[in-house]
């Protein structure tokens, strides 16, 4: 008879979700400050889109895969690539590499991201109320931005900007709640975690 030995591996790596939420939240707030007409769309927002909204979220998504978290892996990696793609849509025409995207194309781009976000929103009902808020407001944001592009009504884009600021602040809150609750070992900020 052969002896068998089992090894139990304990995951001691950090929770990557706050990094992903911060990347998403900060970049969403800055872009929507521009959509609302409060600040101009500048290199600051493009830099945030590449590095904070893009690369930081992709790193968080890769780390989530090590945690066996399919939702986190897909969410952070997908939205990270969204931000890099968005910056490319703005930058490639300026570099003479591609034609600018027209409003109809952007409307469909935002619509399909909204459909994906709706599916992810349904997934949040198994996670927490805080993420339900983030993804619910994100679905509304994509819908408003798509409608603004399809119709050309500037006021809808401005309204989307203010709504997007709320969405981004929700993600930042969720990021800080996860960090502070872990550090203090108790619930300082409510997340409304769904009991499994």
N, C-alpha and C positions, 0 to 999 in steps of 0.2 A: 504494500500500500504506500502511495506517494504522499508525502506531507505537502500541504498547500498553505501558503501564507498570503493573507490579504493585507493590502495597504490602503489606509484611508487618507485621502489628501484633503486638507482643510484650506479653504480659500481665505487668505488673509489680505487680499488686495483691496484697495479703496473702492468705494462706491463711485462709479464714473458718471452717474446721472446728473449730479450738480454741475459738473463741467459742461455737459451737453446742454442742460437747461440754461446755463449762463450764456453760452455761445448763441443759442437760439434767442434768448430774451433780450440781451443787449443789442444784437444786430437788428432784431425786429423793432425795438423801440426807436433806434436811430433812423432806420429807413422810413418808418411811419411818421417820425417828426418831419421828414422831407415831404412825404405824401400829404401831410396836413398843412404844408406850407410854412412851417415854423423855422426850418433850416433848409439850406440848399442841398441838393443831391451832389455830393462832392467826393473827393478822393478818400476822405475819412470814412464814409459809408462803404465805399468800394473796398478799402483796406479791411474794414470790419467784416465785410461779406466774405472775403477770401480767407482771412486768418482766424477770426473768432467764430463767425457763423459757419464757415466752411471747414477749415482744417481742425479746429478744436472739437467740433461736433463729430467729425469723422473719427478722430482719435477716441472720443467717448463711445461711439458706436462699436468700434473694434474692441474696446475694453469690455463693453456689455456682452459681447459674444463669449468672452472668457467666463462671464458670470452665468452663462446659459440663459440669457434674457433676450429672447427673440424680438419682443416689442421694442426694447431699448436699442438693440442692434439696428433694426430696420429704421426706427424713428430717427435716431441721431445720424446714421450714415446717409439716409435719404435726404433729410433736411440740410445736412452739411453739403451734399452735392447740389442741392437746390441753390444754396447761396453762391457757390462757385459758378454754377451755370448762369445765374442771374447777372453776376458781374461780367461773365464772358459775353452775355447778350448785349450789355452796355459797351464793353471795351472793344470787341472784335470789329465793329464797324468803324470805330475811331482809328484803329490800326490798319484799316483798309483790307482786312482779311475776309469780311463778309458784309452782306447788305444788312441794314438795320431791320429789326423785326417790326412788322406793322401792328397796328392796334388789334386787328382780328386775330393774328397769330398769338399775340400776348394774351388776348382774352381766352383762347383755347388752352394755352399753357397754364394759365392760372386756374381755369376750370378743372383741368385734369388733376392738378395738384390739390384742388379743393375736394375732388372725389376721393382721392387717396386719403386725405386728411379726415374725411368723414368716416372712412373705414377704420382709421386709427382711433378716432373719437369713440366709436363703438367699443373698441378694445379697452378704453380707459375706464369703462364701467366695472371692470374687474380689478382696477388698480387703486385709484384715489379720486376724491372730489377735486383736489387741486389740479390734477392732470385733466379731469373732465372740463374744468374751466379753461385751461390753456388750449386744449384741442377744440373745444366748442367755439371759442372766440377765434381760433385760427380758421376753422371752416367758414365762419361768417366773414372773416377778413378776405379770404380767397374769393368768396362769392361777390363781395362788394368791389374788389379790385377788378374781377373779370367783368362785372356789369359796367364798371366805369370805362373799361377798354372797349367793350362791345358798343356802348352807347355814345361814348365821347363826352359824357356829362362830368365836368370837372368837379362839381360839388360832391358827387358820389365818391370820387377819389379822396377828397378832403375828409369826408365822413369816414372812409375806410382808414385813413391815416390816424384819426383819433381812436377808432376801434382797435387798430393794430398796436397803438401805444398801450392800451389796456391789456391786450393779449401778451405783449412782451413783458409788461410788469408782472403779469400772472406767472410767467415762466421764471422771472427773477425771484419772486416770492417763493416759489416752489423749490428753487435752488437753495436759497438761504434757509428755508425751513428744514430741508434735509440735512444741511451742514450743521446748523445750530442744534437741532434735535439730537443728532448723533453726538456732538461734542458734549452737550449737557446731560445726555442720558435720560432725557425726558422730553415731553412735548412742550416746547416753547411756542412754536408756531404750528397751527393746525394744518394737517394735510387731508384729513378725512379719508384715511386709508380704509379700503374695503376689506372686511373680514373674510378670510377664505374659508 
